[in-house]
Amino acid sequence: MLRLTWVQPEDLLGHELRRAAQDGRDASEIEQRWLKAGGHLAPDRAGASQATGDPALRDLAGALLDELASLPSPLASAEPTGLAAIKAACPDWPALPLSSTSYDALHAAWLGRAVGCLLGKPVEKLPLHGIRALARSTGNWPLTTYFTEIGLDPETAAAHPWNRRSAPTSLAENIDGMPEDDDLNYPLLGLLLLQRHGPDFTTTDVAKLWLDELPAGRTFTAERVAYRNLLDGIEPPATATYRNPFREWIGAQIRADVFGWTNPGDPARAAEQAHRDAVLTHTANGVYGAMFTAAVIASAATGTTTVHEALRTGLTVIPPASRYARAIALGIRLADEHQHFDEVVDALHATYAPTHHWVHVLPNAALLAAALTHADGDFEGSICRAVSGGWDTDSNGATAGSIAGLLAGVPAALGERWTAPLKNRLATTVAAFDGIGFDELARLTQEATP
């Protein structure tokens, strides 16, 4: 039987049961039926709960997923997905004057996103203690530069193998331009979306663009489920909810940068555009991740704000009673309380690691806010802290790099040793952009700004 990670019912059920526990839905009876039938619950770090060749077990998993979807969540009223309900829950919904973003700032933001992503790529999927061991073994802890195998202790290397898919092109000695990554593919798609449909695009426009330009094999978690749903004839926003246990993971948060870059000084419009993109694949906290990031970036894009002010602006588009808002507040508070960032990270892992997958939006949002706050928006400090905290290292590094790069204002402020290895070249399967330079992306982004 063909195994397709992230979409087969028996792989999804364990994740949905875990999500039910986080949401306060009582799924104990459903869980017992699954276990009694011979199913398993524990997903691995790649996302699979089990492989099975039993058609009856697969059918049961599908039926149980549908039952789980019908269980009401006691958190639903505090964490709406519809834009009108989100606005109604936000007493300080922003209304700020429009501004503009310089070409240099956009160039720095694109470069910053790539650098942060590249820093985190070789250690994506590794546990926190493995990341620390690899960096310490080469004298790179606290992180100050790209990861390397040069000088790496063989026993440490064997105990904590790099991300096999990413390490060949993302270790310091191997970097030759920016390799493909979904954290860069999605901003490219966002740029295409604005070029083709303008700022008033719809969620259906996003779906059609994906089918035209995004290879299915380059999607993961919630995006892959939504893509499958589209091919099955399911239309948005049901694409985000049908058999999609990943709908509050990090995917929508990594797609939001372009909406912030092109709405300088207008975090409300940035958040609304991010919402229309996000509801293709996500709900509630997953959607808030996109809205928050877009609003933070729109605030930072004015060139007149600090990272702390930008983070506060981001919170104005998030329901204050949501778990996402609490995650951001926790990250900021811990960063303010601790001098050493390792202590911040340890506290965040103690809070989230026992109950949340490493790609869930909540722990990663808390870490992102903590890294930006603790580094005071400094570019190198922000990306190194974000990556050193573990979880979704390349995604957090990318978003931190985008925000801090934008705040830096010019590419030179990022540091030649970070940007020179990129060689102003980005690889991607988004065909219109393969091999493009970051300078050209900045120009195209500025053109897409209303």
C-alpha positions as CSV (number, residue, x, y, z in Angstrom):
1,M,0.0,0.0,0.0
2,L,1.4,3.4,-1.0
3,R,2.3,5.6,1.9
4,L,1.8,9.3,1.6
5,T,2.9,11.2,4.7
6,W,0.5,13.8,6.1
7,V,-2.6,12.7,4.3
8,Q,-3.5,9.1,5.2
9,P,-6.2,8.7,7.8
10,E,-4.3,6.5,10.1
11,D,-1.5,9.0,10.2
12,L,-3.9,11.9,10.9
13,L,-5.9,10.3,13.7
14,G,-3.2,10.4,16.5
15,H,-2.7,14.1,15.7
16,E,-6.4,14.9,15.8
17,L,-6.7,13.1,19.2
18,R,-3.9,15.1,20.6
19,R,-5.5,18.3,19.2
20,A,-8.8,17.3,20.9
21,A,-7.0,17.1,24.2
22,Q,-5.6,20.6,23.7
23,D,-9.0,21.9,22.8
24,G,-10.8,20.4,25.7
25,R,-12.8,18.0,23.6
26,D,-13.6,14.7,25.3
27,A,-12.4,12.1,22.8
28,S,-11.6,9.3,25.3
29,E,-14.2,6.9,23.9
30,I,-13.1,7.5,20.3
31,E,-9.5,6.9,21.4
32,Q,-10.3,3.6,23.1
33,R,-12.2,2.3,20.0
34,W,-9.1,3.1,17.9
35,L,-6.7,1.4,20.3
36,K,-9.0,-1.6,20.7
37,A,-9.0,-2.0,16.9
38,G,-5.2,-2.2,16.8
39,G,-4.4,1.5,16.0
40,H,-1.5,3.5,17.4
41,L,-1.3,7.1,18.7
42,A,2.2,8.3,19.0
43,P,3.3,10.3,16.0
44,D,7.0,10.4,15.1
45,R,8.9,13.7,14.5
46,A,8.3,13.4,10.8
47,G,4.6,13.4,11.4
48,A,3.5,9.8,10.9
49,S,1.6,7.9,13.6
50,Q,1.8,4.5,11.9
51,A,2.0,2.8,8.6
52,T,-0.7,0.2,7.9
53,G,-1.7,-2.0,5.1
54,D,-5.1,-2.8,6.7
55,P,-7.9,-1.3,4.6
56,A,-10.4,-1.8,7.5
57,L,-8.2,0.1,9.9
58,R,-7.8,2.9,7.4
59,D,-11.5,3.1,7.0
60,L,-12.0,3.2,10.7
61,A,-9.5,6.0,11.1
62,G,-11.4,8.0,8.5
63,A,-14.7,7.5,10.3
64,L,-13.2,8.4,13.6
65,L,-11.7,11.6,12.2
66,D,-15.2,12.6,11.1
67,E,-16.6,11.9,14.5
68,L,-13.9,13.9,16.2
69,A,-14.7,16.9,13.9
70,S,-18.2,16.9,15.3
71,L,-17.1,17.2,18.9
72,P,-17.7,20.8,20.2
73,S,-14.7,22.7,21.6
74,P,-15.2,24.8,24.8
75,L,-12.6,27.2,23.4
76,A,-14.4,28.0,20.2
77,S,-16.0,31.2,21.4
78,A,-12.7,32.7,22.5
79,E,-10.9,31.6,19.4
80,P,-13.1,32.4,16.3
81,T,-11.9,31.9,12.7
82,G,-14.2,34.3,10.8
83,L,-12.7,37.7,10.3
84,A,-15.8,39.6,11.6
85,A,-15.7,37.6,14.8
86,I,-12.0,38.1,15.2
87,K,-12.4,41.9,14.8
88,A,-15.3,41.9,17.3
89,A,-13.0,40.2,19.8
90,C,-10.2,42.8,19.3
91,P,-10.9,46.0,21.2
92,D,-7.9,47.8,19.9
93,W,-8.1,46.8,16.2
94,P,-5.5,49.1,14.6
95,A,-6.2,52.1,12.4
96,L,-2.8,53.6,11.7
97,P,-1.8,56.0,8.9
98,L,-0.3,54.5,5.7
99,S,3.4,54.8,5.2
100,S,5.9,53.4,2.7
101,T,8.8,51.0,2.7
102,S,12.1,51.7,1.1
103,Y,13.6,49.4,-1.5
104,D,16.6,48.8,0.8
105,A,14.4,47.8,3.7
106,L,12.5,45.3,1.5
107,H,15.9,44.0,0.2
108,A,17.1,43.5,3.7
109,A,13.8,41.8,4.7
110,W,14.0,39.2,1.8
111,L,17.7,38.6,2.6
112,G,16.9,38.3,6.3
113,R,14.2,35.8,5.7
114,A,16.6,33.7,3.6
115,V,19.5,33.9,6.1
116,G,17.4,33.0,9.1
117,C,15.9,30.0,7.2
118,L,19.3,28.8,6.0
119,L,20.7,29.0,9.6
120,G,17.9,26.8,10.8
121,K,17.7,24.3,8.0
122,P,20.4,21.7,9.1
123,V,18.9,21.3,12.6
124,E,15.2,21.2,11.6
125,K,13.5,18.2,13.3
126,L,16.3,17.8,15.8
127,P,15.5,17.9,19.6
128,L,16.8,20.9,21.6
129,H,19.6,18.9,23.3
130,G,20.8,17.7,19.9
131,I,21.0,21.3,18.5
132,R,23.0,22.4,21.6
133,A,25.3,19.5,21.4
134,L,26.1,20.0,17.7
135,A,26.8,23.7,18.1
136,R,28.9,23.3,21.2
137,S,31.0,20.6,19.6
138,T,32.1,23.1,16.9
139,G,32.5,26.1,19.3
140,N,29.4,27.8,18.0
141,W,27.4,28.1,21.2
142,P,25.7,30.5,21.8
143,L,25.1,30.6,18.1
144,T,26.9,33.3,16.2
145,T,27.2,31.8,12.7
146,Y,26.0,29.0,10.4
147,F,26.3,25.4,11.5
148,T,29.3,23.4,10.3
149,E,30.7,19.9,10.3
150,I,34.2,21.2,10.5
151,G,35.6,20.2,13.9
152,L,32.5,18.2,14.8
153,D,33.1,15.4,17.2
154,P,32.2,12.1,15.5
155,E,30.3,10.7,18.4
156,T,28.2,13.9,18.6
157,A,27.6,13.7,14.9
158,A,26.4,10.1,15.1
159,A,24.2,10.8,18.1
160,H,22.5,13.8,16.5
161,P,22.5,13.5,12.7
162,W,21.7,16.6,10.7
163,N,18.5,17.0,8.7
164,R,19.5,14.8,5.8
165,R,17.4,16.7,3.3
166,S,18.8,20.1,4.2
167,A,22.4,19.6,5.5
168,P,24.1,19.1,2.1
169,T,23.2,22.7,1.1
170,S,22.9,24.5,4.4
171,L,26.1,23.8,6.3
172,A,28.6,26.7,6.2
173,E,31.1,24.9,4.1
174,N,28.4,23.9,1.5
175,I,26.3,27.0,1.0
176,D,26.2,28.1,-2.6
177,G,23.2,30.3,-3.0
178,M,19.9,30.0,-1.2
179,P,18.5,26.4,-1.7
180,E,14.8,25.8,-2.1
181,D,12.6,25.9,1.1
182,D,8.9,26.2,1.7
183,D,9.7,29.2,3.9
184,L,10.8,31.0,0.8
185,N,8.3,29.4,-1.7
186,Y,5.3,30.8,0.1
187,P,6.5,34.4,0.0
188,L,7.1,34.0,-3.7
189,L,3.5,32.7,-4.1
190,G,2.3,35.6,-2.1
191,L,4.0,38.0,-4.5
192,L,2.6,36.1,-7.5
193,L,-0.9,36.4,-5.8
194,L,-0.6,40.2,-5.5
195,Q,0.8,40.5,-9.1
196,R,-2.1,38.6,-10.6
197,H,-5.1,39.5,-8.4
198,G,-4.1,42.6,-6.5
199,P,-4.7,43.4,-2.8
200,D,-8.4,42.3,-3.0
201,F,-7.6,38.7,-3.8
202,T,-9.9,35.9,-2.5
203,T,-9.2,32.6,-0.8
204,T,-10.3,31.0,-4.0
205,D,-7.6,32.9,-5.9
206,V,-5.0,31.5,-3.4
207,A,-6.3,28.0,-4.1
208,K,-6.2,28.4,-7.8
209,L,-2.7,29.8,-7.7
210,W,-1.5,26.9,-5.6
211,L,-2.9,24.4,-8.1
212,D,-1.2,26.3,-11.0
213,E,2.2,27.0,-9.4
214,L,2.9,24.9,-6.3
215,P,3.9,21.3,-6.7
216,A,2.0,19.1,-4.3
217,G,5.2,17.4,-3.1
218,R,6.4,20.8,-1.9
219,T,3.6,21.1,0.6
220,F,3.5,19.7,4.2
221,T,1.1,19.2,7.1
222,A,-1.9,21.5,6.8
223,E,-1.0,22.7,3.3
224,R,-0.7,19.1,2.0
225,V,-4.1,18.2,3.5
226,A,-5.7,21.3,2.0
227,Y,-4.2,20.6,-1.3
228,R,-5.6,17.0,-1.2
229,N,-8.9,18.4,-0.3
230,L,-8.9,20.8,-3.3
231,L,-8.1,17.9,-5.6
232,D,-11.0,16.0,-4.0
233,G,-13.4,18.8,-5.0
234,I,-13.6,20.3,-1.5
235,E,-13.8,24.1,-1.6
236,P,-12.4,26.7,0.9
237,P,-12.8,27.2,3.8
238,A,-13.7,23.5,4.2
239,T,-10.3,22.7,2.8
240,A,-8.9,23.8,6.2
241,T,-11.2,21.7,8.4
242,Y,-11.9,18.4,6.6
243,R,-9.6,15.7,8.1
244,N,-7.0,18.3,8.9
245,P,-5.5,17.9,12.4
246,F,-2.7,20.4,11.4
247,R,-5.0,23.4,11.1
248,E,-3.4,25.1,14.1
249,W,0.2,24.4,13.1
250,I,2.7,26.9,11.8
251,G,2.1,26.8,8.1
252,A,0.0,29.9,7.7
253,Q,2.4,31.9,9.8
254,I,5.2,31.3,7.4
255,R,3.1,32.6,4.5
256,A,2.3,36.1,5.8
257,D,5.4,38.2,5.2
258,V,4.4,39.7,1.8
259,F,1.1,41.0,3.2
260,G,3.1,42.9,5.8
261,W,5.8,44.1,3.4
262,T,3.2,45.5,1.0
263,N,1.1,47.3,3.6
264,P,3.5,49.5,5.5
265,G,1.7,51.4,8.3
266,D,-1.5,49.4,7.8
267,P,-1.4,46.4,10.0
268,A,-5.2,46.0,9.8
269,R,-5.2,45.5,6.0
270,A,-2.1,43.3,6.3
271,A,-3.9,41.1,8.8
272,E,-7.0,40.9,6.7
273,Q,-5.0,39.8,3.6
274,A,-3.2,37.2,5.8
275,H,-6.6,36.0,7.0
276,R,-7.8,35.4,3.4
277,D,-4.7,33.4,2.7
278,A,-4.6,31.5,5.9
279,V,-8.2,30.2,6.0
280,L,-7.4,28.0,3.0
281,T,-5.5,25.7,5.3
282,H,-5.9,26.8,9.0
283,T,-8.4,27.8,11.7
284,A,-8.3,29.8,14.9
285,N,-4.7,30.0,16.3
286,G,-3.3,28.8,13.0
287,V,-4.9,31.8,11.3
288,Y,-3.9,34.1,14.1
289,G,-0.2,33.3,13.5
290,A,-0.5,34.7,9.9
291,M,-2.5,37.7,11.0
292,F,-0.1,38.5,13.9
293,T,3.0,38.2,11.7
294,A,1.6,40.3,8.9
295,A,0.6,43.0,11.4
296,V,4.0,43.0,13.1
297,I,5.7,43.3,9.7
298,A,3.4,46.1,8.5
299,S,4.3,48.0,11.7
300,A,8.0,47.4,11.3
301,A,7.9,48.4,7.6
302,T,7.3,52.0,8.5
303,G,10.9,52.3,9.6
304,T,9.8,54.4,12.6
305,T,9.0,51.7,15.2
306,T,10.9,49.4,17.5
307,V,10.5,45.6,17.6
308,H,8.7,45.9,20.9
309,E,6.1,48.4,19.4
310,A,5.7,46.1,16.4
311,L,5.0,43.1,18.6
312,R,2.4,45.1,20.5
313,T,0.8,46.1,17.3
314,G,0.6,42.5,16.2
315,L,-1.3,41.6,19.3
316,T,-4.1,44.1,18.4
317,V,-5.3,41.8,15.6
318,I,-5.4,38.7,17.8
319,P,-8.3,37.9,20.1
320,P,-6.9,38.6,23.6
321,A,-8.4,35.5,25.2
322,S,-6.8,33.2,22.6
323,R,-4.0,30.8,23.4
324,Y,-2.0,32.5,20.7
325,A,-2.2,35.8,22.5
326,R,-1.1,34.1,25.7
327,A,1.8,32.4,23.9
328,I,3.1,35.8,22.6
329,A,2.7,37.3,26.0
330,L,4.6,34.4,27.6
331,G,7.5,34.7,25.2
332,I,7.8,38.4,25.8
333,R,7.5,38.1,29.6
334,L,10.2,35.4,29.8
335,A,12.5,37.4,27.6
336,D,12.1,40.3,29.9
337,E,12.7,38.3,33.0
338,H,15.8,36.3,32.0
339,Q,19.3,37.6,31.1
340,H,20.3,34.3,29.5
341,F,18.3,33.1,26.5
342,D,18.8,29.4,27.3
343,E,16.8,30.0,30.4
344,V,14.0,31.4,28.3
345,V,14.1,28.5,26.0
346,D,14.1,25.9,28.8
347,A,11.0,27.6,30.3
348,L,9.2,27.5,27.0
349,H,10.0,23.9,26.4
350,A,8.8,23.0,29.9
351,T,5.5,24.7,29.1
352,Y,4.9,23.4,25.6
353,A,7.0,20.4,24.7
354,P,5.0,17.8,26.7
355,T,1.7,18.6,24.9
356,H,2.5,20.2,21.6
357,H,4.1,19.0,18.4
358,W,7.2,20.8,17.3
359,V,5.4,22.3,14.3
360,H,2.4,23.6,16.3
361,V,2.0,27.3,16.0
362,L,1.8,28.1,19.8
363,P,5.3,27.0,21.0
364,N,6.9,28.5,17.8
365,A,5.0,31.8,18.2
366,A,6.1,32.1,21.9
367,L,9.7,31.4,20.9
368,L,9.6,33.9,18.0
369,A,8.3,36.7,20.3
370,A,10.9,35.8,22.9
371,A,13.8,35.8,20.4
372,L,12.9,39.2,19.0
373,T,12.3,40.7,22.4
374,H,15.5,39.3,24.0
375,A,17.6,40.5,21.1
376,D,15.9,43.9,21.0
377,G,15.3,43.4,17.3
378,D,19.0,43.1,16.5
379,F,19.3,41.0,13.3
380,E,22.0,38.5,14.3
381,G,20.7,38.2,17.8
382,S,17.2,37.6,16.6
383,I,17.9,34.8,14.1
384,C,20.4,33.0,16.4
385,R,18.1,33.1,19.3
386,A,15.1,31.9,17.2
387,V,17.1,29.0,15.8
388,S,18.8,28.1,19.1
389,G,15.4,27.5,20.7
390,G,14.6,24.4,18.6
391,W,11.2,23.3,17.3
392,D,10.6,24.6,13.7
393,T,14.1,26.1,13.4
394,D,14.1,27.2,9.8
395,S,10.6,28.7,9.9
396,N,11.3,30.6,13.1
397,G,14.7,31.8,11.8
398,A,13.1,32.9,8.6
399,T,10.3,35.0,10.3
400,A,12.7,36.5,12.8
401,G,15.1,37.3,10.0
402,S,12.4,39.0,7.9
403,I,11.3,41.2,10.8
404,A,14.7,42.0,12.1
405,G,16.0,42.6,8.5
406,L,13.2,45.0,7.9
407,L,14.0,46.9,11.1
408,A,17.7,47.0,10.1
409,G,16.7,48.9,7.0
410,V,19.6,48.1,4.7
411,P,21.2,44.9,3.5
412,A,24.7,46.0,4.8
413,A,23.3,46.0,8.3
414,L,22.8,42.3,8.2
415,G,26.5,41.5,7.8
416,E,28.4,40.3,4.8
417,R,29.3,37.0,6.3
418,W,25.6,36.2,6.6
419,T,24.5,37.4,3.2
420,A,27.5,36.8,0.9
421,P,27.0,33.0,0.8
422,L,23.5,33.5,-0.7
423,K,25.2,34.9,-3.8
424,N,22.0,36.8,-4.6
425,R,20.4,33.6,-5.9
426,L,17.3,31.7,-4.8
427,A,16.4,28.3,-6.0
428,T,12.7,27.4,-6.0
429,T,10.1,25.2,-7.8
430,V,7.9,28.2,-8.1
431,A,8.9,28.4,-11.8
432,A,8.7,32.1,-12.5
433,F,11.2,32.8,-9.8
434,D,13.8,30.1,-9.9
435,G,17.3,31.6,-9.7
436,I,16.0,35.1,-9.0
437,G,18.1,37.6,-7.0
438,F,16.9,39.1,-3.7
439,D,17.4,42.6,-5.2
440,E,14.9,41.8,-7.9
441,L,12.5,40.4,-5.4
442,A,12.7,43.6,-3.4
443,R,11.9,45.6,-6.6
444,L,8.9,43.4,-7.4
445,T,7.6,43.7,-3.9
446,Q,7.8,47.4,-4.0
447,E,5.9,47.4,-7.3
448,A,3.2,45.3,-5.6
449,T,2.7,47.8,-2.8
450,P,-0.4,49.8,-3.4
